[in-house]
Every structure is written in structure tokens, then in C-alpha cells.
Amino acid sequence: MSGRADISPAERTDLAWTRTGLGLVSVSGLVCARALKSGAPALLAVGGVALVVGLVVLTVLAPLRRRMLRSTADDVAAPWVMAAATVAVVLVTVAAGVAVMTLPIR
């Protein structure tokens, strides 16, 4: 690499929110695939809810945070938005943990 990337803190935050949403959608997709393979409708429902949560992060929370960062001069953290993303990540993590720990590998 020839030099340091010139990315502002707001842009890094924007990219982090997008990565979080994509990660949530990816993991919930894996949980749904595991549920379909194992024939576990309850886990499929959990994976579906996790997918919806990930999509909410991508389509609602990430753009909202982007607008908040662009409308203010400083990079002040929004506690309720970060709490919502944390809850989403925890829900998907629990769903993935349940998928790994409860279903047998076939």
C-alpha cells in the first residue's frame, strides 16, 4: 500500500454500520439454512426474525445514523441507535449459538 487511506470518522462509522447489517443478514441466512437442513421449524423462525433484524439495521438504522452524522459537525455517539444495533447483534448471536449447539450435524 502506497499511503494511508483518507477516510473521515463519519465515513468509518457509516462503513461499520453497513458491515454490521451485512454480518447480521449473513449469519441469519446460515441459521436459516441450518434449520432447513435439520428440519427445525422453530429455529427457522428464529433465523427469520434475525434476518428481519439485520435488514432493519441495513435499511433503517444505518441510513439514520448516516444522516445524523452528516447533519452534525461533531461525531457524537447516539446511545439509542448503538443500543439497538447491540441488541440486534446479540439476538443474531444467540440464534447462531442455538443453531450450533442444539442441532445435530447430518
Backbone as CSV, one residue per row, in Angstrom:
resi,resn,N_x,N_y,N_z,CA_x,CA_y,CA_z,C_x,C_y,C_z
1,MET,0.835,-1.162,0.000,0.000,0.000,0.000,0.889,1.238,0.000
2,SER,0.569,2.181,-0.850,1.436,3.333,-1.004,1.223,4.402,0.053
3,GLY,0.054,4.468,0.618,-0.198,5.515,1.601,-1.399,5.198,2.459
4,ARG,-1.652,6.096,3.380,-2.760,5.936,4.313,-4.064,6.371,3.650
5,ALA,-5.110,5.610,3.865,-6.417,5.975,3.321,-6.947,7.195,4.064
6,ASP,-7.494,8.132,3.315,-8.022,9.348,3.913,-9.531,9.187,4.084
7,ILE,-9.931,8.581,5.203,-11.339,8.339,5.484,-11.683,9.043,6.781
8,SER,-12.760,9.795,6.744,-13.168,10.536,7.931,-13.812,9.589,8.947
9,PRO,-13.884,10.010,10.201,-14.569,9.186,11.205,-16.023,8.904,10.852
10,ALA,-16.693,9.860,10.242,-18.092,9.642,9.852,-18.195,8.555,8.791
11,GLU,-17.268,8.544,7.845,-17.276,7.502,6.815,-16.961,6.137,7.402
12,ARG,-16.028,6.087,8.345,-15.720,4.813,9.007,-16.927,4.299,9.770
13,THR,-17.642,5.205,10.437,-18.844,4.811,11.161,-19.905,4.284,10.206
14,ASP,-20.065,4.964,9.088,-21.022,4.534,8.072,-20.677,3.134,7.572
15,LEU,-19.414,2.901,7.277,-18.985,1.579,6.819,-19.175,0.510,7.898
16,ALA,-18.943,0.883,9.144,-19.129,-0.074,10.244,-20.589,-0.491,10.378
17,TRP,-21.505,0.460,10.235,-22.932,0.124,10.309,-23.323,-0.798,9.162
18,THR,-22.804,-0.535,7.984,-23.105,-1.395,6.837,-22.544,-2.795,7.055
19,ARG,-21.313,-2.892,7.551,-20.722,-4.212,7.849,-21.537,-4.951,8.896
20,THR,-22.009,-4.245,9.905,-22.817,-4.889,10.945,-24.103,-5.456,10.357
21,GLY,-24.787,-4.676,9.553,-26.020,-5.149,8.926,-25.781,-6.336,8.012
22,LEU,-24.725,-6.278,7.208,-24.416,-7.393,6.314,-24.037,-8.648,7.100
23,GLY,-23.317,-8.465,8.186,-22.968,-9.608,9.029,-24.191,-10.248,9.653
24,LEU,-25.121,-9.427,10.124,-26.354,-9.961,10.704,-27.163,-10.739,9.674
25,VAL,-27.270,-10.197,8.469,-28.017,-10.876,7.418,-27.324,-12.190,7.038
26,SER,-26.002,-12.180,6.958,-25.258,-13.389,6.596,-25.417,-14.494,7.634
27,VAL,-25.241,-14.157,8.890,-25.353,-15.160,9.948,-26.780,-15.690,10.041
28,SER,-27.759,-14.817,9.912,-29.140,-15.296,9.977,-29.461,-16.185,8.776
29,GLY,-28.866,-15.910,7.624,-29.029,-16.794,6.475,-28.451,-18.171,6.740
30,LEU,-27.305,-18.208,7.403,-26.704,-19.501,7.772,-27.579,-20.250,8.778
31,VAL,-28.155,-19.525,9.727,-29.051,-20.154,10.711,-30.275,-20.734,9.998
32,CYS,-30.834,-19.996,9.055,-31.999,-20.489,8.309,-31.635,-21.717,7.477
33,ALA,-30.478,-21.698,6.854,-30.051,-22.852,6.061,-29.876,-24.084,6.950
34,ARG,-29.299,-23.884,8.115,-29.122,-24.996,9.062,-30.479,-25.525,9.528
35,ALA,-31.416,-24.627,9.771,-32.757,-25.030,10.208,-33.470,-25.820,9.118
36,LEU,-33.332,-25.381,7.881,-33.966,-26.108,6.780,-33.351,-27.489,6.592
37,LYS,-32.038,-27.564,6.713,-31.346,-28.839,6.554,-31.720,-29.818,7.666
38,SER,-31.900,-29.320,8.863,-32.192,-30.176,10.010,-33.684,-30.348,10.254
39,GLY,-34.510,-29.611,9.544,-35.950,-29.723,9.737,-36.419,-29.194,11.080
40,ALA,-35.920,-28.045,11.461,-36.279,-27.434,12.743,-37.052,-26.140,12.491
41,PRO,-38.390,-26.205,12.471,-39.170,-25.000,12.165,-39.016,-23.890,13.205
42,ALA,-38.796,-24.251,14.458,-38.628,-23.215,15.487,-37.357,-22.417,15.231
43,LEU,-36.286,-23.106,14.859,-35.030,-22.419,14.568,-35.155,-21.606,13.283
44,LEU,-35.960,-22.079,12.344,-36.199,-21.321,11.127,-36.889,-19.995,11.463
45,ALA,-37.813,-20.027,12.407,-38.484,-18.799,12.836,-37.491,-17.846,13.495
46,VAL,-36.604,-18.389,14.321,-35.583,-17.552,14.975,-34.660,-16.945,13.921
47,GLY,-34.251,-17.753,12.950,-33.408,-17.235,11.873,-34.116,-16.178,11.048
48,GLY,-35.407,-16.360,10.817,-36.184,-15.368,10.078,-36.280,-14.048,10.820
49,VAL,-36.496,-14.127,12.117,-36.540,-12.907,12.931,-35.171,-12.224,12.913
50,ALA,-34.113,-13.008,13.010,-32.765,-12.439,12.956,-32.508,-11.781,11.604
51,LEU,-33.016,-12.374,10.543,-32.880,-11.787,9.215,-33.595,-10.446,9.140
52,VAL,-34.789,-10.380,9.670,-35.538,-9.118,9.679,-34.791,-8.061,10.492
53,VAL,-34.226,-8.459,11.623,-33.464,-7.517,12.451,-32.259,-6.992,11.673
54,GLY,-31.553,-7.887,10.978,-30.411,-7.453,10.173,-30.814,-6.507,9.060
55,LEU,-31.938,-6.789,8.429,-32.421,-5.905,7.375,-32.833,-4.543,7.930
56,VAL,-33.380,-4.528,9.143,-33.725,-3.247,9.779,-32.458,-2.436,10.033
57,VAL,-31.402,-3.104,10.470,-30.138,-2.387,10.681,-29.651,-1.795,9.360
58,LEU,-29.713,-2.590,8.279,-29.237,-2.108,6.986,-30.104,-1.013,6.388
59,THR,-31.416,-1.141,6.509,-32.303,-0.222,5.799,-32.819,0.940,6.639
60,VAL,-32.760,0.818,7.973,-33.292,1.884,8.829,-32.193,2.507,9.690
61,LEU,-31.544,1.706,10.507,-30.583,2.272,11.465,-29.330,2.829,10.800
62,ALA,-28.773,2.118,9.822,-27.561,2.611,9.163,-27.810,3.926,8.428
63,PRO,-28.864,4.040,7.603,-29.114,5.346,6.965,-29.452,6.452,7.968
64,LEU,-30.156,6.095,9.044,-30.470,7.092,10.064,-29.194,7.619,10.699
65,ARG,-28.294,6.710,11.041,-27.022,7.121,11.640,-26.200,7.944,10.659
66,ARG,-26.241,7.579,9.384,-25.522,8.331,8.352,-26.042,9.770,8.285
67,ARG,-27.368,9.927,8.294,-27.951,11.280,8.265,-27.587,12.056,9.525
68,MET,-27.601,11.368,10.669,-27.254,12.050,11.924,-25.817,12.555,11.891
69,LEU,-24.904,11.742,11.359,-23.505,12.148,11.304,-23.281,13.292,10.326
70,ARG,-24.012,13.287,9.230,-23.828,14.346,8.230,-24.485,15.659,8.652
71,SER,-25.493,15.587,9.507,-26.185,16.808,9.912,-25.505,17.516,11.081
72,THR,-24.611,16.834,11.777,-23.910,17.457,12.897,-22.447,17.656,12.549
73,ALA,-21.860,18.664,13.141,-20.454,18.946,12.873,-19.530,17.985,13.615
74,ASP,-19.982,17.497,14.745,-19.139,16.600,15.534,-19.641,15.160,15.403
75,ASP,-18.815,14.237,15.806,-19.148,12.816,15.735,-19.637,12.318,17.091
76,VAL,-20.766,12.844,17.517,-21.330,12.467,18.807,-22.060,11.139,18.654
77,ALA,-21.830,10.253,19.583,-22.481,8.944,19.546,-23.958,9.084,19.911
78,ALA,-24.786,8.296,19.251,-26.220,8.258,19.550,-26.483,6.997,20.361
79,PRO,-26.666,7.117,21.673,-26.780,5.928,22.523,-27.913,4.985,22.136
80,TRP,-29.074,5.507,21.757,-30.195,4.607,21.458,-29.968,3.848,20.150
81,VAL,-29.296,4.460,19.191,-29.014,3.759,17.934,-27.982,2.661,18.178
82,MET,-26.968,2.972,18.973,-25.957,1.955,19.285,-26.562,0.834,20.118
83,ALA,-27.475,1.167,21.016,-28.139,0.127,21.807,-28.979,-0.784,20.920
84,ALA,-29.662,-0.209,19.943,-30.465,-1.018,19.016,-29.580,-1.959,18.210
85,ALA,-28.444,-1.471,17.739,-27.525,-2.339,16.993,-26.947,-3.424,17.889
86,THR,-26.655,-3.084,19.130,-26.133,-4.083,20.066,-27.155,-5.172,20.325
87,VAL,-28.404,-4.798,20.522,-29.472,-5.781,20.722,-29.594,-6.682,19.486
88,ALA,-29.504,-6.098,18.306,-29.598,-6.884,17.077,-28.467,-7.893,16.982
89,VAL,-27.257,-7.462,17.271,-26.108,-8.373,17.211,-26.244,-9.481,18.243
90,VAL,-26.695,-9.152,19.442,-26.873,-10.170,20.483,-27.947,-11.179,20.077
91,LEU,-29.058,-10.716,19.515,-30.122,-11.632,19.083,-29.623,-12.605,18.019
92,VAL,-28.901,-12.097,17.044,-28.399,-12.974,15.989,-27.336,-13.919,16.537
93,THR,-26.521,-13.460,17.463,-25.514,-14.322,18.073,-26.169,-15.448,18.856
94,VAL,-27.211,-15.141,19.593,-27.934,-16.178,20.337,-28.566,-17.177,19.372
95,ALA,-29.154,-16.681,18.293,-29.755,-17.576,17.303,-28.709,-18.497,16.700
96,ALA,-27.549,-17.962,16.372,-26.479,-18.793,15.818,-25.984,-19.803,16.845
97,GLY,-25.870,-19.377,18.094,-25.445,-20.298,19.151,-26.431,-21.438,19.348
98,VAL,-27.699,-21.111,19.314,-28.732,-22.145,19.430,-28.636,-23.119,18.263
99,ALA,-28.411,-22.591,17.073,-28.297,-23.443,15.881,-27.115,-24.392,15.987
100,VAL,-26.016,-23.901,16.470,-24.810,-24.726,16.563,-24.926,-25.750,17.690
101,MET,-25.487,-25.356,18.813,-25.480,-26.227,19.989,-26.622,-27.243,20.018
102,THR,-27.725,-26.978,19.370,-28.879,-27.856,19.538,-29.108,-28.828,18.401
103,LEU,-28.667,-28.494,17.207,-28.989,-29.353,16.084,-27.843,-30.295,15.765
104,PRO,-28.152,-31.563,15.521,-27.083,-32.498,15.146,-26.643,-32.256,13.711
105,ILE,-25.394,-32.561,13.447,-24.854,-32.438,12.097,-25.213,-33.713,11.339
106,ARG,-25.781,-33.543,10.167,-26.163,-34.712,9.367,-25.369,-34.795,8.122
